[in-house]
Each structure stands twice: as structure tokens, then as C-alpha cells.
Amino acid sequence: MLLREGDGFEICRDPKDLENGERPSLLSRPRSQRGAQVDYASWKHFVEGRRETINGMDQALLDSWHRCMDMAVDPAPRSCWDFLPVSQLEPFTNTLEKICGEIETTAYRAIKGKGLLMTFTNAEGRVARTSGDLKVLKQADRLNFGPGANWAEVSVGTNAIGVALATGLPMQVVGEEHFCRSHHSWCCTAAPILDPRGDIWGCFDISGPVESDHTGNMELVLQAARALEQSLSRLYCAELEGQMASLFSSMFNSVTTGVLFLNKKGRITSANGIAELLLSRSVDALRDRKGEEFFDLSPYLAQAKNASLCDPVVIPCRANPGLLARAMPTFSAGGAWLNTIVTITETRHTRQFALSARRNGRAGLPPESVPGFEHVLHDSEPMRRAVRQAANAARTPSTVLLLGESGTGKELFARGIHQAGPRAGQPFVAVNCGAFSEELVQSELFGYREGAFTGAVKRGRVGRFQKADKGVLFLDEISEMPLSQQVNLLRALEERAIVPVGGTSPLPVDVKIVAATNKNLAELVRQGRFREDLYYRLNVVGITIPPLRERGRDIALLAEYHLGRLCDDFGIPCPGIAPDTADIFVSHTWPGNVRELVNCLEFAANNLSGPWLKPGHLPPYLQEKAGTRPAENRQEESRPQGFQLKDREADAIREALDFHKGNISKTAKALGIGRNTLYAKMERYGIEA
């Protein structure tokens, strides 16, 4: 503890020591310039083996001399011999870089021109960085006093850094007070830097030749050390907050129960992936909605009037009566009611993994899930690899490029990357780059200032980059970004700053970028339709999501799950999947991938009759797989084998268009592809709506 006493300072040990009767160590009052407390003759007598008490010498310094003798430190003139590569100090130097900025600048201004240098060391006395006047830096070099050097007592004897680290006290060592002869021409002043736990984290020192101006150095090192401790505490708190948020997010999204949080007003503030699946709503669709829309909270509110309520209360689920929902309050330390936690589980025996289990002999056990990716149902090795790669990429701020056909689940992967990483508690903002005209791209991404253009909203508008600050920005269909606007996106990615339309000053943004495309970007670059520099800026961590046809047993797993979900939504009995229907699912190439599978199952769910899902319940183009349609409708059998897949796709598009009476949106949804993709295929096959 540092106590102010007139113009001096008093350093006390832990208050518990004072209670035991120990007297505090006293720090010498700062003087304009003090000399050494011991002369050369006394020093020589001591190092030659005569360890008598030296009158007038601080006990802390005398104790240090004794330690040096016990450690057999050589007092003869010499330079430091113990060095480490600076790269081995990186964990310390990285933290130091974050906290020392303004403090180092201020301290340097105070010593500039006085023939001094200042030094930062870690808790072991390793010099991390030095700065000061050029002349004194050159003198220090002759003692090897530079980055990587060991300035602990065991290496260079008694010195301010070594004694401060050994005792935990600020220290000034002048001239002959140094144990090693080579340092007798130096004066050094140091103070330890403590971390938030009270352990020594490092040391700050000001040194220079004895004849330099050392006035006020003790006050300066104390002020600098305290300022560094405050910065270190803020950094520790920020990192701890991030770790806790990441831990909470991992726990929140790794449980196999749906969890939602309701605020005091009864509105949903957050929900995990299982809640999304069970309620068939996305997090965005749930957030800020009234809990009463999905649950009957009256039984819970009736019991909540009792202040002692702490057990969960079963409440009816309006969104799906087949779910078991429970509500439970959370309280502050003072007993105030804060929020409500609602958990939801299935009441019926889930059969979503049954068919997959029968096929691979896993006794009905669900596949292992990766935290953050629980909503990505999979059990195949290609999908496991993609999920593992995405989970690893979620941990870092690196840009991710998701590659995969339409309907493979690129947005699910993007949300998984958000949930699995340290930004889980921050915004997730999705942007469809093909949904905006060339004129609107820049204002949508970067926002605009008031009066930036005709029709601009008064007071301007915040862009998607700013909305995603500290979180994840998902740039879907990045290949559709107009070529003229790609340079603006490139600049934002390189500079981590954006300039709103009509603005002049760049605004820093901290976002993790996840981009996605179903196109071959490298080929678009070769054709001059996509900027090469933007391609390499986006393709830092490229992840290819396998198409459904390459996912093997995942087809059965997904079919079982989504059929059960749809039947629950429609309030109809969920049938089993007949073996011949399962064979159709496995053999189909699924050009629309999972989206096509889900739409196929929704078509079938609207035609169900009986306890089994049979081929006759499937869309017409899939019925052909089972041979249930008349032979004249299976024209592909008479066509050349090499064109069978292309013709099958063309026939499927014609049949879907005919079924939906030429409605492009409904046809694209039924086929599991986007409108633009459908138009391209129609043009390729010469199909008219």
C-alpha cells in the first residue's frame, strides 16, 4: 500500500502482516538527487566475504546483497549473459502493447532529454522493451541491457528491477549499491506491476548514469506502474467478459433442450438452436416477440406472485401442444425478479434418427453434435469434416467463404460459425448481395448520411456493417455483388472501416465476415466478372459444404426429422417411411439439396394417408423412381444414356411449372432452388413459363 506522507512515501506490506506486529518497510523520501548509501570500500569488503552490517544502508538492499552472495553471483565487471529470443516473450509483449500506449508516451515526455531510459520487464525480469535518449541507450547496450536480457538478481545482482521483483516493493538503487561492479556508474528506479489477482505481472524501470537527472523518478515509476495496473485490470475484465459470454453461449447452445429467455415485459430476448427447431421459427423471428404468442404463461404468473417460487412451472405450449414447456424465474442477489427462462422438450418419443440407426447399426443414438452447430443435422463423414472445419474457423476473426450448391445449408453454417465463436452474444446480420440494385448496394452495406441523395431518410440510416459491429456479417450470394460496387466492399474489408454515403470520415467496424456462394468464383474471376483482389480477400478460410447426394445416410436422417417436424406442425399423425420410398430418397440426386428434400416432404405430408409414407405420396417427378407413373410419362428411358440426368432435370422443371400453373416463385420453392437459378435453367433447357 502506498501512503502519502508530506513529500515522501511509505510502503506498507499486507495489512495482515501489520496486525501481526511487523513494521512496514519504509521507502526513502525522494530527494532532488541522492547519492549511494554505501561507498566502494564497504562494497569491496562485503563482496570479499566480510558480511558485516553496513550502517546507513537500507535493509532491503543489504538483504539483496546477501541473496546475491548465496546465489554465487559474480560481482566482477561483466555484461548480462542470459538472453532469450524476444519471440518467446510474445504473450507478455502482446499484452504490454495493448496497455502501455499513452502511459509510455507520457512517461517518455517526462524523461526526455535527461539522459535516461525506461524499461518494461516481465515478472521474471526479462526485458521486453526499452526507450529513451540515444546516448544512454548506447551505454546500456554495452551492458547488454536490451530486449530478452535477464535483469533478475540471479543474473546481474542487486538492481532496482531485480529487487522490486524479489520484494514486491518499489526500489531505487544508486551507484555502489549495485552488487555488480559494472553497474556502479548507474542509478535505477523501479516499481512492480501487479495483476488483478495481486501477483507480480511485470516491472517498470527508469535508469541512467548516476550523473543524469533522476529528480522525481520514484514518483514517476509509481504513477506509471499504477496506471499500467489499471489498464491491465480493464483488459483482464474485458477478456473475462468475452470468455464468460463464449462459455455461456456454448452452454446455451449445446444443451439438447430448447431454451428461451423472456424479459420483465414478457418478450423473448434470446433462444437457442433447439428452440428454433422445436418452434419452427428462426431466432430473428422469435426475438422481441411476446412469449404469450407461443406459451400460455398464466399458470406461471399465478404462482410467480409467491416470492418463494423457485421450481419450474409447467405451461401449455400454444405453438405446438405436443411440446412440454416449463417456466422458471431468475432473481438478483437482492431478490428482485429479473427474467424468465422457458425450456421446451418433445413429449413424444422422437423417431428422427430411427431409419438412419437401422441402416448404420447405431441403436437409435443421435449423432454427436458440435457446440454451435446442433441445428445442422448430419451423420456422414463429409458433413462432419465441413462442420469441424467451420467450428475451428469460428474461433478466430478470419474471413470465411462458404462454397456449396443451392440448398446445402450455407446460412445454417454461417449461423453456426456465429454461435460457436466468441461473437455469439453479438449481432448476426445476413445480407443477400443479389437482392439490391447496383445503386442501393453501397447505402445498404455502409448506410448514408442525412441528405445524401433524393429520398434519403431524415437523420440518415445505419448500414449493415455497423449493425453487425462486434458480431458476424453474412454476405450471401456474394457472386451477385455488382462488379462496380466490389471495390467498395474490398476497401471496407481491408481497412476495417466504412464511409457512409454522403459522409467523409471513415467509421471503424469490427465484424467477422462470412461470405457464401453457389458459383465458381475462381471461374468468375477468370471471366472478369468478379474482382481477383476481393476473391483472395474473401477466400481466407474456404469451406465446401457437400451436396446432399454425397452425404449418404444423412438423407434418411434428414427425411425422418423433417417429416416428423412437418407432421407436428400440421397436427397429423407421423407415418413411417416405407422401404421403397427410402430407396427413392437415397437414389435421387437432389439437385435442390436439403431445400428440395424438405419441399418434397411437405408435398408428401399434404397427401398422406395410412401409417406409411409411400412413393405415391411423393411429387410426380419422384414417383417415376418407383415406376408408379404410366410408362409414357417416363420419356427419359428411351433417350440416350449420356443425357439422362440433364433430361430428368428439365422434365422436373416442366412438371413443377405445370403443377404450379407457371408461378415461378412456387416452382422454385418446390424444386428447392432460387428464382435466379430457375430462370437460368429454363433458359438453358429452352423452357418457357
N, C-alpha and C positions, 0 to 999 in steps of 0.2 A: 504494500500500500504506500502511495506517495503522499506525504503530508507537507503542506506549505508552512514554512516557519521563517518569517521575515524574508530575507533574501536567499535563504538556504532551503534545503530539502532534507527530509528524514525518511529513510526507507525502513518499513516495518515488515517483519515476516508474517506468516499466517496468524490471525488473531488467536487461534488455539494455542500457539506457542507462547503468546503473551500471557494467557491465562495460567500457563504452567510456570510462570515466573521468569521466562527468558527475556533478556533485554533486547530490544530491536537493534539491528545493525545501523549505524549512522553513516550517512553519506557526507563526505566533506562538503562544506559550503562552497559553492562556486566562487572563484576569485577571477579577477581580470586575467591573471596568469599565475599559476602556481608552479613551483619547482618540484623536483623529485624529493620524496621523503627519506631518501637514503642516498649515501654517496658511493662512489666507486670502490673505496676501500672496504666499506661494510659489505657491499655486494661480493667483492672478491673473497673476503673472509668466509662468507656463507657458502659460496659455491665450492670452496676448497674443503668443505666438510665441517666447518665450525658453525653449528646451527643455533648460536645463542640468540636470544631475543634482541631485536633491534628497536631501540627506543624511537618513538615518533612515527613508526611505520604502521599503517592500517593493518588490522589483524587479517582482513580478507586477503590482502596482498601477501602477507607473511605465510598464511596458510597455503596460498598458491605456490610459493617458493618451495615449501615443504613437499607439496604434491609432486612438483617437478623433480625434486631430488629423488623421491621414492620411485618415480617412473623412469629414472635414469636419463632425463632429458639433457642433451649436451649443451652447456652454456656457452661454448666457444662460438666465435663469429661464424655464421653459416646462413644459407638461404633455405627456404622451405623445400623439402624434398618429396613431400607426399601430395600427389596430384591425382585427380580423377578427370576423365573426359567430361566436358560440360554437358554432353548429351545425357549422361547418367543423372544429371541434376534436373532433368526436364520437368518431372511432376512438380518440383518446388518452383522452378523458374517460371513455369506456365501460370501458377497461382500468383507468384510475385508480380508478373506482368499485368495481371488483372487488378491488383490492389494498390500498386505503388505510384501510378501515373502522376497525379497532381502533387502528391506528398513528396515524391522525389524532386519534382521541379521546384517546389517551394524551398526544400532543404538546400538544393544546389544554389539557388539565388542567395541564400544566407551565407554560404561558404565561398562563393565565387571571388577569386582574387585574393584569398587569404593564404594561399599555399597549402590547401587541404584537399583531401579526397574523402568520399563517403563510400561505404561498403555495405552490401547486404549478404548475409550468410544464412545457411540453413541451421537446423538445431544441432548438427554435428560439427559445425564450424567450417563447412565448405563454402568458399567464396563463390557467390552466384553472379554478382556484378559489381563493378566499381566505376566511379565517375569523379571527376574533379579537375584541378588545374593541371595542365600538360606537364609542367616541370616536376611536380610531386608524383604524378603517375609514372614518369620515367624512373624516379628514385625508388618507387615501390617495386618496379619491375626488377630492380637489382636484388631485391629480397624475394623475388618470385611471388609477390603479393598480387595475385591475379585470379581470374575465374578458375575454379577447380581446386585451388590450393586449400590445404587443411590448416586452419588457424586455431585449432583447439590446443589446449595446454600440452597435450602429449606430443604434439608435433613441433610447436615453436615456443613452448614455455609460457611464462606469465605474460599476458597481454590483455587488453580490455575485452576483446571478443571472447577469448578462452575463459577468463574469469567470470564474465557475465553469464556465459552458458553453464559454467560449473556451479555457480551460486544462485542464479536466477535474479541477480541484483544488477542495477546499473553500475558501471565501473569506469574510472579514469586511471590510466597507467602512464606515468611520466618518466622519461629518461631511464636512469639506473634502476627504476622499479621493475623494468622488464627483466626476465630471468636470463634471456639470451643476450650476449654482448652486442650482437649485430643490430639490436633494436634500441640500444641506449640513446640514440640520437632522435628517437621518435616519441611523440605523445599521442595516445589514442583514447577515445571516449566511446563507450558502447552501452547499449541497453538491450535486454532480451525482448523478443516479441512473443506474446503468449497467444495461444489459440483459444477458442471459446470454452474449451474444457479446462483451461488453466495450465496446460502443458506448454513447454517451450517449443515454439514453431520455428524461430529464427532469431537473427540479431541484426541491429542497425548500428553502424560504427562510423565515427569521423576521426580521421588520423592525419598526421602530417609531421614534419620535422619539429623539434622542440622550439625552434626559433620562430615558427609560424604563429599566427594569431589564433589562439584557442579560446578566446573570450566567448562565454555563453554556450560552449559546445555541449555541456551537460544538459542544459535546458532544452537545447535543440534536439538531441538524440531522444530525450524523454518524450517530447512533444511528438516527434516523428514516430516513435515506437507505439505510443498510444493511438495515434491516427491510423497507423497500419493495423493495429489490433481491431479497431472499429471497422475498418474496411474488410478485414478478414472475417469478422463476425457476420457482416452483411452478406458476404459471399457464401459463407457456410450456411446461413439461413436460407438463402436463395436455392442453393443446391439441395438442402434438406427438403425444402418445399417441393422442388421438382421430383426428388426421389419418392416422397410420400405420395405425390399426385400420380406418379407412374405406378407405384405399388398399389394404390387404391384402384387405379384403372385396371391393372392386371387382375386383381382380386374380383373387381366388379364384373369384368367380362370373362372370367374363367369359370365361374360357377355354372352349374347346369340348371339353374333356376332363373326364371325371368325376374328381374328386379327393376323397380321404378321408384323414383324419388318425387314426392309431392311437397310443395312449399306450404306456408301457412295459409295461402289463399286456395289451396287445393289444386294447384296447377302442376302439371308434370314438368320437372326441370331436367331430368335425365332418365335414360333407360338403357339397359344392356342389350346385347345382340339376341339373347334368348327371348327377351320380352318382345323384341321386334318380330321374331319368327312366330311366337305364340299368338300375338295380337294381329299379325299380318299387316303391320304398319312400320314404316321406317322411323328412325329416331327423329328426323326432321318433322314427320307427320305427327309424332307424339308430343314433341316439345311444346310447352306452353298451352297445351290443351287441358281442359278441365278433367280431373280424374273421374268426376261423376259421369262423363260420357262413356267411360269404359267399365266402371265399377259402381255398385250400389254401396256408398260409404255410410249409409245411415246406421247400420249396426255398430260400426266402428265409432262414429261420432257420439252415439248414445253412451257407449262405455267410456269414451275419452273424457267425459265430464268428471269421471272419477280420477282424481290426481294420482292415485296409486297404480293406474293402468300401466302394465309393462309387458303383458303377454300378448301375442298376436291374436287378432280377431278375424275370424273367417268372414269374408264378404262375398256377395254374389258378383260374378263377372258378367257384365252386360254384353261385352263384345263377343264373348264365347262362353255360354253356360257350361261347356264341358271342361272348363279350366277351374282349378282350385286356387282361390286368391285369399291372401291374408294381409292384413294391415297392422302396422306397429308404429308407435310414435318414437321420436328421438327427443331427448331432453338435454338442455345445457347443464353445466355444473351447478348452476343456481336453481335448477328445477324447472326452468321455463321450457314450454313446448316449442320445439324448433320445426321439425319436418316430419313427414310420414313416409315410411318405407312400405311398399306393396310388393309382395312376392307372388309369382304365379307359376303353377305347375300343371301338368296334364293329370287328369284323374283316371283316364282310361289307360290300359296297357298300350304303350306305344309300340307300333309294329314297323316303324320306318326303316329298321335295319334288318328285318326278318329275311327278306329274299336274298339280300347280299350275304347274310350269315349262312344261309343254307348252301349258297354257292361256294363260299370260301372256308366253310367249317369253323367259323369263329364263335359259334354257340350264342349268337344273338347279341354279342357285345358291340357297342358303338365304336367306331374308330377313334383313336386318340386325337384330341384337338390341340391346336396351338393357341395359347392365350392371344386374344385379339382376333383370331380367325375362326372362332367357334361357328359362325354363321356360314362358313364355306364348307359345305358337306363334301367329304371326299374320303376315299379309302384306297385309291390307286397310287402307285409309286410315282408316276409323272406329276400328279397333282401334289403329292407330298413334297416333292422336290421344289415345286414352284412356291408352295406355302412356306417352307423352311427358308427359302431364299428371300421371300418378301418379309418374313418375320425378322430376319437378320438385318435387312435394309431399313426396317422401321426404327432401329435403334440409333441411327445416325441422321445428320441433316442432309445427306446426299440426295440428289435428284434421282427419281426412279422413272423408268419408261416401261410401261406395261404393253406387251405385244400380244395380240391374240385375235382370233376371228370374232365377228359379231356374235354376241350372246354367250360368250365364255365366262363372263363374270368379272370384267375388268373393274367395274365400280365397286363390287364386293371386295376385291383385293385392295383397292385404294382405301376403302373404309377400314379394312383390316390393318393396313400399314398405319393408319391414323390411330386406331385403338391399341395397337401393340407397342407403340413408341412412347417417348417421353412427352409428346404433344397431345396425348389422349384427352386431357382436360381442356384443351384449347379448341378453337373453331375448326370444323371441316367444311370447306366451301367447294362445291362442284361447279364447273363451268363447261358447257358444251360449246366447243370452239366453232362448230358448224352451224350454231343456232343464231348467230349475229351477222348482220350485214357488214360489209367492209368498213362502212362509215361509223358503225357503232362499237366495233371491237375495242378500240382504244379507250373510249369512255366507260365501257362496261368493266374492263380489266383495271383501269387506273383511276376511274372516277373523273369528275370535272368540277371546275370552279363556277361560281355564280356568273352568269352572263357569258359563259364560254362559247355558246352557239345559240342560234334561234331555237326556242322550245326547251332550253335547259331549265331544270327545276330550280326555283329560287333557293338560294343558300347552297347550291351545288349538290353533289352526290358522292358518296364514298364508293370506291371501286372494289372489285372482288379481291384484289391483292391486300388492301387494307382490312377488309372484313376477315381475311384469313390470317392476319398478323399473329405470330406466335404459334400458329396451327399449321394445317395442311391445305394446300390449294390443289384440287384435282382438275387437270386440264384434259377433258375427254375429247375424243376425235381431234387430236392436235393436228392431224394431217389436213384438216379442213380449214385451218387458220389461213386467212388471205395472205398471199405472199408479200404484199405491200406492208402488212402490219407485223410481219415476223421479226423485223429489225427492232421494233419497239419492245417486243417480248424478250428478245435476246438481251437488250440493254438492261431491262429490269432484272433478269436472271444474273447477269454479270456484276451489276453494281449493287444488287440487293436494295434497290431504291426505285421509286416510281415518281413520275411527274404527272399530276392530273392534267387533263385537257384544260387549257386556259391558265395553267399555273406556270411558275418559273422556278421554284425551289424544289429540289428532289426530297422526297419523304422516305426515310429508311423503313424497310419492311423485313420482317423475319418470318419467312414461310418455307416449309418443306414442299417442294414441287413433286407431284406425281402426275405424269402425263400418260395418256393411253391412245392407242390407235389400232385399227384393224388393217391398216395399209402397210406396204413395204416402204418405210421412209427412205431407206438407202436407195431404192429404185427411184423414188420421187426426187431425191437429191440429184441423181444422175440425169433425170429428165429436166432439171432446172425448175421444178415445181415446189421445192422445199429448200430452205437455206441450209447449206452444209454446216456453217458455224453453229446454227441453232440446233441442228441434229446432234452434233457432238456435245453441245451443252446439255441437252436433254438425256442423251443415252449414256449416262454415267453408270447407273445400275440397271441393265436391261433384264427384264423378266418376261419369259414367254409362257403364257397360260395355255396349256394344251387344249385342243378341241375335244368335245365330248366323245367323238368316235375313237379317240386314243386313250380314254380313261377307263376302259374295261368295266370292272364291277361297279364303278361309280354310277353307271347308267341305272342299274337296278336300285341302288341306294337312293338316288335322287327321285326315281319314279315312285318308290314306296313312300318317301317322305312327302313329296308334293301332292300325291294322290290323297294321303291322309289329311293334309292341311286343307286341300280344297273341299273335301267332303265335310270336314268340320265347319268350314265357312258356309257351306251351302245347307248344313243341317241335314245331311243324308247319310245313311249307313255307308261305311267304308268297306268296299269289297276287297277280296284278294286279287292278285294279278295272275291270270291263267298262264300256264307254262308257254303256250303257243304265242300269247301276247308278249311275254317276257322275251321270247326268242326274236320277235319282231323288233322290240326295243334295242336289243343287243346288236342285231344285224344292220339296223338302219344307220346311215352315215351322218345324220343330224347336221345338215348344213347350217341350220339356225342355232345349233348347240343347245345349251340349257334352256334358253328362252323358247326355242321351238318345242322342246320336251314339255315344258310347263304349259304352253298353249295347247299342245296335243292332249295333255291330261285334262285340261279344263274343258276341251271339246268333248272328251270321253265322259267326264263327270256329268255333263248335261245330257248324256244319252244312256246312263247306267240303268240296268235292270238285272236283278239277281245278285248272287253273292260273289260273282267273279267279273273282273274286267276282261272282256273278250275282244278278239280282233274286230268284231263287228261294231264295237263301240268307238273305234278309232276314226280319225279323219279319213276320207276316201283314199288319199294317196298312200296312207299306211296300210289300209286294208288290202291293197294289192300284194303286200308282203306275204299275207296269209292265203292269197288266192281266193278270197271271198267275193271278189267282184267278177262280173262276166268277162270272158276271155277277150271280147272285142275291145274292152277298155284297157287292156294291158298291151298297148301297141309296142312297147319297148322290146317285147320278146322277139319280134320279127325284125328288129333293127340290128345293124352291125354291133358286135360286142364292144368295140372300142368307143362307141358313142353312148353307151348305155347310161352312165352316170349323168352326163350333160342333158340327155333327153329326159331322164327321170326328173331332174330339177325343173326343166322347162314345163313338163306336164304338171308338176306340183303347183307351179305358179299359175298356170292356166286354170286348174281346178279350183284353187283358192280364190282367184279373181271371179270365177263363175259363181262360187258359193256365196261370196260377199257382194255379188252384183256390181263388180268393178270398183268397190270402195278401196282405195289404195291404203289408207291408214289401217283398216281392219285386216286387209290381206297381209300387210307387212307384219302386223302383230301376230296373226295366225301362223305365219311362217317363221316367226322369231327373228326377223331381220329388220333393219331400219328402212325408212321410206326411201332414202337416197340409194341404199343398196338395192332395193326392189326396182327402182327406176332403171338403175344400171343393168340389172339382169334382164329386165324386159326389153331394153334396147339391144342387148347382146343377142337375145333369142328372137328378136323381131315380134314381140308380143304387144298387142295393143289393148288398152284398158276397155 
